[in-house]
Amino acid sequence: MANIASQKKRILRSERERAENRLLTSTVKTYFRRLQAAVESGDADAIAAEHRALVSKIDKAVQKGALHKNAGARKKARAARIAASASS
């Protein structure tokens, strides 16, 4: 355990930041599952809505630094592939 006050504060801040990042990345995974469920149901409106929501969540995670921009681009491409697979 740290003895220096600034280091104690830094540890608390790191824990808060980690929790926020975990929340954002976990939400992205949840929205991927929701998109997959919509694809399996075959409802085109639901697929479009879930895809839009997922892309929004990915963009927010990238903006806040929870995801690297290239990882965000890769996830958006994957989401587009999943959504497009429903139409074929």
Secondary structure as a PSIPRED ss2 file (coil, helix, strand):
# PSIPRED VFORMAT (PSIPRED V4.0)

   1 M C   1.000  0.000  0.000
   2 A C   1.000  0.000  0.000
   3 N C   1.000  0.000  0.000
   4 I C   1.000  0.000  0.000
   5 A H   0.000  1.000  0.000
   6 S H   0.000  1.000  0.000
   7 Q H   0.000  1.000  0.000
   8 K H   0.000  1.000  0.000
   9 K H   0.000  1.000  0.000
  10 R H   0.000  1.000  0.000
  11 I H   0.000  1.000  0.000
  12 L H   0.000  1.000  0.000
  13 R H   0.000  1.000  0.000
  14 S H   0.000  1.000  0.000
  15 E H   0.000  1.000  0.000
  16 R H   0.000  1.000  0.000
  17 E H   0.000  1.000  0.000
  18 R H   0.000  1.000  0.000
  19 A H   0.000  1.000  0.000
  20 E H   0.000  1.000  0.000
  21 N H   0.000  1.000  0.000
  22 R H   0.000  1.000  0.000
  23 L H   0.000  1.000  0.000
  24 L H   0.000  1.000  0.000
  25 T H   0.000  1.000  0.000
  26 S H   0.000  1.000  0.000
  27 T H   0.000  1.000  0.000
  28 V H   0.000  1.000  0.000
  29 K H   0.000  1.000  0.000
  30 T H   0.000  1.000  0.000
  31 Y H   0.000  1.000  0.000
  32 F H   0.000  1.000  0.000
  33 R H   0.000  1.000  0.000
  34 R H   0.000  1.000  0.000
  35 L H   0.000  1.000  0.000
  36 Q H   0.000  1.000  0.000
  37 A H   0.000  1.000  0.000
  38 A H   0.000  1.000  0.000
  39 V H   0.000  1.000  0.000
  40 E H   0.000  1.000  0.000
  41 S H   0.000  1.000  0.000
  42 G C   1.000  0.000  0.000
  43 D C   1.000  0.000  0.000
  44 A H   0.000  1.000  0.000
  45 D H   0.000  1.000  0.000
  46 A H   0.000  1.000  0.000
  47 I H   0.000  1.000  0.000
  48 A H   0.000  1.000  0.000
  49 A H   0.000  1.000  0.000
  50 E H   0.000  1.000  0.000
  51 H H   0.000  1.000  0.000
  52 R H   0.000  1.000  0.000
  53 A H   0.000  1.000  0.000
  54 L H   0.000  1.000  0.000
  55 V H   0.000  1.000  0.000
  56 S H   0.000  1.000  0.000
  57 K H   0.000  1.000  0.000
  58 I H   0.000  1.000  0.000
  59 D H   0.000  1.000  0.000
  60 K H   0.000  1.000  0.000
  61 A H   0.000  1.000  0.000
  62 V H   0.000  1.000  0.000
  63 Q H   0.000  1.000  0.000
  64 K H   0.000  1.000  0.000
  65 G C   1.000  0.000  0.000
  66 A C   1.000  0.000  0.000
  67 L C   1.000  0.000  0.000
  68 H C   1.000  0.000  0.000
  69 K H   0.000  1.000  0.000
  70 N H   0.000  1.000  0.000
  71 A H   0.000  1.000  0.000
  72 G H   0.000  1.000  0.000
  73 A H   0.000  1.000  0.000
  74 R H   0.000  1.000  0.000
  75 K H   0.000  1.000  0.000
  76 K H   0.000  1.000  0.000
  77 A H   0.000  1.000  0.000
  78 R H   0.000  1.000  0.000
  79 A H   0.000  1.000  0.000
  80 A H   0.000  1.000  0.000
  81 R H   0.000  1.000  0.000
  82 I H   0.000  1.000  0.000
  83 A H   0.000  1.000  0.000
  84 A H   0.000  1.000  0.000
  85 S H   0.000  1.000  0.000
  86 A H   0.000  1.000  0.000
  87 S H   0.000  1.000  0.000
  88 S C   1.000  0.000  0.000
